[in-house]
């Protein structure tokens, strides 16, 4: 291992020392996993290398050849080995002593545990002895407690038995003497005492006393019933005098007896009290018919007053005898009226039926104010909560004037709805009998509404269209408000009669005449687009025929269209509120059957048709100007001047129509915005189509057209506020459509102005500016430039080659779109939608 050490100098060394050095070298070669305490000694390093270490000690052969140097290192290593041996010996001896100390400590712990276990056992034995001693001490005390408890129970039971025996004897004696006042208090006490003997019923004496109490109760019940039968016989006249104290005390006893006794007394008394009513208002009597129904209610009012005066103090207040008489009268009256109306159904007229229902509901309201209804709802009557005041005009008080017009506010849907007041327990207790005959009322309303619609039609023809009033905006037709006021009156009236099937039938009538109003009054009075025989109908307004001449609407006709549009919007909003109100009035189980969505869609169609008429009129007025544009010789234009005459004509028509339409639609701003959007979607594609017809175009002609296009663009952007003193920012949706469409027209003209040489630059410029991969559009651009067919053919081939590759998953069609749909495509979609609406018409 020692590369530089001269072995001649090792001859004089002791062999034992060399052996020690070898052991030391083997010792300091630590394995990699051995953990060594931190040390600066190179021999303690984990990566110790003996060769490198020796070479570091003897870097040269001269150093290794020096005998004193070698001996010094060997002596140092030898001393270190001796120290290590001493340390190892000390550690081994120390571990031997630790084992002996551990065994000694374990033995001491075991001895301590044995001692502790002995002490715990002694404590347990002493506790058991103490417990036994306590039991012996308290045994006598427990016996005394049990004896005391049994003695107390025996004394209490004997006292109860004495009270029960004496009470039964007294009860039997008082029953024979009819001392009901004393019996009422005594009987309750006897019954309470008898409950303590329920577990002693096996004893014969106790069982005998219980049987005597039951016999006394039965005897009291039969005796009280006989007294009432004698005082109020079923046959003959009633007692002329007031009630006796005996009967008043007998009622108190009946409260303690079986509830059947109380019910029997009440039943017989009420039957005897109403016996005269059944005779006076028999079916064959003249006063029994509906026209004299007031006499029935007047009779019961007199009877209730008479009862309060004569018998009010005889019955306990908790029996609610006055209310019970009134309720039984209602049941009898409902049965009698049902029977007589079935017999004389053909004689029932609307006015007679409504008169009877009105008087009956008034009587039911009087009962609700006078009585709590505890006999109908088992005493669980809650006081109706007064609803908070509502600001919704459609939810106005229904008991107010019936001629008030329904006011519509756009914020109605955002306001809290008026909570429904709980119905009184007397609602319908008599008037329910009229429900099977309400078909007479429904048929009458059907007839009245039909006559009302016919009157509206006649009045419109006689008075003509409303006068134009630009200052006040488009007026709603007065017939619309009259119709909904009548609807409200019918709804409130019918809901007072019934909230069941008649309300569903009335809703069907409402739906029928809402549709008739929409078609006869609104759609039927929209102006026609031509005055020729068999002129166009509303459905033909949706058809666009290129180059067709359409007569322009007059000022009165434009105002009429706007008025019909405003009326349709009013009807749409009010119909929605009518549906909500009907659902509040009808029973919860029938709410799903009320649906006026079809009628609201009908008014939406009228609105759409009105807007389309306005767009059609303005669009047709601009057609001659666009036709003049396409017929101009644009290749002969020599210089760029002001805007062309056709632009001036278009602007003139816009300034004539749009202010009138805007002012007449001031109350329906959103539909004016729809008009502007539809006009832009119709005019811009048509302008671009006429632009393609301008061929060929010179450079100067293209510049003039570009100037005209910019002028039209600025006019269209200002369209919503044109001619208005108040300038408003156009809606973003409308501005986006105008900018997109007119920018496309400008890009077309810029492509036309660009030189077609070199062809590659021209094609790339076209694709960049228009982002349109349609060969038809490119062909039109080439026609506008006036290129020859041979040049167009080469251009088309180059165009097809320069087209960008279709996106993955595409159908590979030749006509692709690199951006959003063009205005022509959007206009096509709108026309498809309008065709669907036309088919529905």
Rosetta blueprint (number, residue, H / E / L):
1 X L
2 X L
3 X L
4 X L
5 X L
6 X L
7 X H
8 X H
9 X H
10 X H
11 X L
12 X L
13 X L
14 X L
15 X H
16 X H
17 X H
18 X H
19 X H
20 X H
21 X H
22 X H
23 X H
24 X H
25 X H
26 X H
27 X H
28 X L
29 X L
30 X L
31 X L
32 X L
33 X L
34 X L
35 X L
36 X L
37 X L
38 X L
39 X L
40 X L
41 X L
42 X H
43 X H
44 X H
45 X L
46 X L
47 X L
48 X L
49 X L
50 X H
51 X H
52 X H
53 X H
54 X H
55 X H
56 X H
57 X H
58 X L
59 X L
60 X L
61 X H
62 X H
63 X H
64 X H
65 X H
66 X L
67 X H
68 X H
69 X H
70 X H
71 X H
72 X H
73 X H
74 X H
75 X H
76 X H
77 X H
78 X H
79 X H
80 X H
81 X H
82 X H
83 X H
84 X H
85 X H
86 X H
87 X H
88 X H
89 X H
90 X H
91 X H
92 X H
93 X H
94 X H
95 X H
96 X H
97 X H
98 X H
99 X H
100 X H
101 X H
102 X H
103 X H
104 X H
105 X H
106 X H
107 X H
108 X H
109 X H
110 X H
111 X H
112 X H
113 X H
114 X H
115 X H
116 X H
117 X H
118 X H
119 X H
120 X H
121 X H
122 X H
123 X H
124 X H
125 X H
126 X H
127 X H
128 X H
129 X H
130 X H
131 X H
132 X H
133 X H
134 X H
135 X H
136 X H
137 X H
138 X H
139 X H
140 X H
141 X H
142 X H
143 X H
144 X H
145 X H
146 X H
147 X H
148 X H
149 X H
150 X H
151 X H
152 X H
153 X H
154 X H
155 X H
156 X H
157 X H
158 X H
159 X H
160 X H
161 X H
162 X H
163 X H
164 X H
165 X H
166 X H
167 X H
168 X H
169 X H
170 X H
171 X H
172 X H
173 X H
174 X H
175 X H
176 X H
177 X H
178 X L
179 X L
180 X H
181 X H
182 X H
183 X H
184 X H
185 X H
186 X H
187 X H
188 X H
189 X H
190 X H
191 X H
192 X H
193 X H
194 X H
195 X H
196 X L
197 X L
198 X H
199 X H
200 X H
201 X L
202 X L
203 X L
204 X H
205 X H
206 X H
207 X H
208 X H
209 X H
210 X H
211 X H
212 X H
213 X H
214 X H
215 X H
216 X H
217 X H
218 X H
219 X H
220 X H
221 X H
222 X H
223 X H
224 X H
225 X H
226 X H
227 X H
228 X H
229 X H
230 X H
231 X H
232 X L
233 X L
234 X L
235 X L
236 X L
237 X L
238 X L
239 X L
240 X L
241 X L
242 X L
243 X L
244 X L
245 X H
246 X H
247 X H
248 X H
249 X H
250 X H
251 X H
252 X H
253 X H
254 X H
255 X H
256 X H
257 X L
258 X L
259 X H
260 X H
261 X H
262 X H
263 X H
264 X H
265 X H
266 X H
267 X H
268 X H
269 X H
270 X H
271 X H
272 X H
273 X H
274 X L
275 X H
276 X H
277 X H
278 X H
279 X H
280 X H
281 X L
282 X L
283 X L
284 X L
285 X L
286 X H
287 X H
288 X H
289 X L
290 X H
291 X H
292 X H
293 X H
294 X H
295 X H
296 X H
297 X H
298 X H
299 X H
300 X H
301 X H
302 X H
303 X H
304 X H
305 X H
306 X H
307 X H
308 X H
309 X H
310 X H
311 X H
312 X L
313 X L
314 X L
315 X L
316 X L
317 X H
318 X H
319 X H
320 X L
321 X H
322 X H
323 X H
324 X H
325 X H
326 X H
327 X H
328 X H
329 X H
330 X H
331 X H
332 X H
333 X H
334 X H
335 X H
336 X H
337 X H
338 X H
339 X H
340 X H
341 X H
342 X H
343 X H
344 X L
345 X H
346 X H
347 X H
348 X L
349 X L
350 X H
351 X H
352 X H
353 X H
354 X H
355 X H
356 X H
357 X H
358 X H
359 X H
360 X H
361 X H
362 X H
363 X H
364 X H
365 X H
366 X H
367 X H
368 X H
369 X H
370 X H
371 X L
372 X L
373 X L
374 X H
375 X H
376 X H
377 X H
378 X L
379 X L
380 X L
381 X L
382 X L
383 X L
384 X L
385 X L
386 X L
387 X L
388 X L
389 X L
390 X L
391 X L
392 X L
393 X H
394 X H
395 X H
396 X L
397 X L
398 X L
399 X L
400 X L
401 X L
402 X L
403 X L
404 X L
405 X L
406 X L
407 X L
408 X L
409 X L
410 X L
411 X L
412 X H
413 X H
414 X H
415 X L
416 X L
417 X L
418 X L
419 X L
420 X L
421 X L
422 X L
423 X L
424 X L
425 X L
426 X L
427 X L
428 X L
429 X L
430 X L
431 X H
432 X H
433 X H
434 X H
435 X H
436 X H
437 X H
438 X L
439 X H
440 X H
441 X H
442 X H
443 X H
444 X H
445 X H
446 X H
447 X H
448 X H
449 X H
450 X H
451 X H
452 X H
453 X H
454 X H
455 X H
456 X H
457 X H
458 X H
459 X H
460 X H
461 X H
462 X H
463 X H
464 X L
465 X L
466 X L
467 X L
468 X L
469 X L
470 X L
471 X L
472 X L
473 X L
474 X L
475 X L
476 X L
477 X L
478 X H
479 X H
480 X H
481 X H
482 X H
483 X H
484 X H
485 X H
486 X H
487 X H
488 X H
489 X H
490 X H
491 X H
492 X H
493 X H
494 X H
495 X H
496 X H
497 X H
498 X L
499 X L
500 X L
501 X H
502 X H
503 X H
504 X H
505 X H
506 X H
507 X H
508 X H
509 X H
510 X H
511 X H
512 X H
513 X H
514 X H
515 X H
516 X H
517 X H
518 X H
519 X H
520 X H
521 X H
522 X H
523 X H
524 X H
525 X H
526 X L
527 X L
528 X L
529 X L
530 X L
531 X L
532 X L
533 X L
534 X L
535 X L
536 X L
537 X L
538 X L
539 X H
540 X H
541 X H
542 X H
543 X L
544 X L
545 X L
546 X L
547 X L
548 X L
549 X L
550 X L
551 X L
552 X L
553 X L
554 X L
555 X H
556 X H
557 X H
558 X H
559 X H
560 X H
561 X H
562 X H
563 X H
564 X H
565 X H
566 X H
567 X H
568 X H
569 X H
570 X H
571 X H
572 X H
573 X H
574 X H
575 X H
576 X H
577 X H
578 X H
579 X H
580 X H
581 X H
582 X H
583 X H
584 X H
585 X H
586 X L
587 X L
588 X H
589 X H
590 X H
591 X H
592 X H
593 X H
594 X L
595 X L
596 X L
597 X H
598 X H
599 X H
600 X H
601 X H
602 X H
603 X H
604 X H
605 X H
606 X H
607 X H
608 X H
609 X H
610 X H
611 X H
612 X H
613 X H
614 X H
615 X H
616 X H
617 X H
618 X H
619 X H
620 X H
621 X H
622 X H
623 X H
624 X H
625 X H
626 X H
627 X H
628 X H
629 X H
630 X H
631 X H
632 X L
633 X L
634 X H
635 X H
636 X H
637 X L
638 X L
639 X L
640 X L
641 X L
642 X L
643 X L
644 X L
645 X H
646 X H
647 X H
648 X H
649 X H
650 X H
651 X H
652 X H
653 X H
654 X H
655 X H
656 X H
657 X H
658 X H
659 X H
660 X H
661 X H
662 X H
663 X H
664 X H
665 X L
666 X L
667 X L
668 X L
669 X H
670 X H
671 X H
672 X H
673 X H
674 X H
675 X H
676 X H
677 X H
678 X H
679 X H
680 X H
681 X H
682 X H
683 X H
684 X H
685 X H
686 X H
687 X H
688 X H
689 X H
690 X H
691 X H
692 X H
693 X L
694 X L
695 X L
696 X L
697 X L
698 X L
699 X H
700 X H
701 X H
702 X H
703 X H
704 X H
705 X H
706 X H
707 X H
708 X H
709 X H
710 X H
711 X H
712 X H
713 X H
714 X H
715 X H
716 X H
717 X H
718 X L
719 X H
720 X H
721 X H
722 X L
723 X L
724 X L
725 X L
726 X L
727 X L
728 X L
729 X L
730 X L
731 X L
732 X H
733 X H
734 X H
735 X H
736 X H
737 X H
738 X H
739 X H
740 X H
741 X H
742 X H
743 X H
744 X H
745 X H
746 X H
747 X H
748 X H
749 X H
750 X H
751 X H
752 X H
753 X H
754 X L
755 X L
756 X L
757 X L
758 X L
759 X H
760 X H
761 X H
762 X H
763 X H
764 X H
765 X H
766 X H
767 X H
768 X H
769 X H
770 X H
771 X L
772 X E
773 X L
774 X L
775 X H
776 X H
777 X H
778 X H
779 X H
780 X H
781 X H
782 X H
783 X H
784 X H
785 X H
786 X L
787 X L
788 X L
789 X H
790 X H
791 X H
792 X H
793 X H
794 X H
795 X H
796 X H
797 X H
798 X H
799 X H
800 X H
801 X H
802 X H
803 X L
804 X L
805 X L
806 X L
807 X L
808 X L
809 X L
810 X L
811 X L
812 X L
813 X L
814 X L
815 X L
816 X L
817 X E
818 X L
819 X L
820 X L
821 X L
822 X L
823 X H
824 X H
825 X H
826 X H
827 X H
828 X H
829 X H
830 X H
831 X H
832 X H
833 X H
834 X H
835 X H
836 X H
837 X H
838 X H
839 X H
840 X H
841 X L
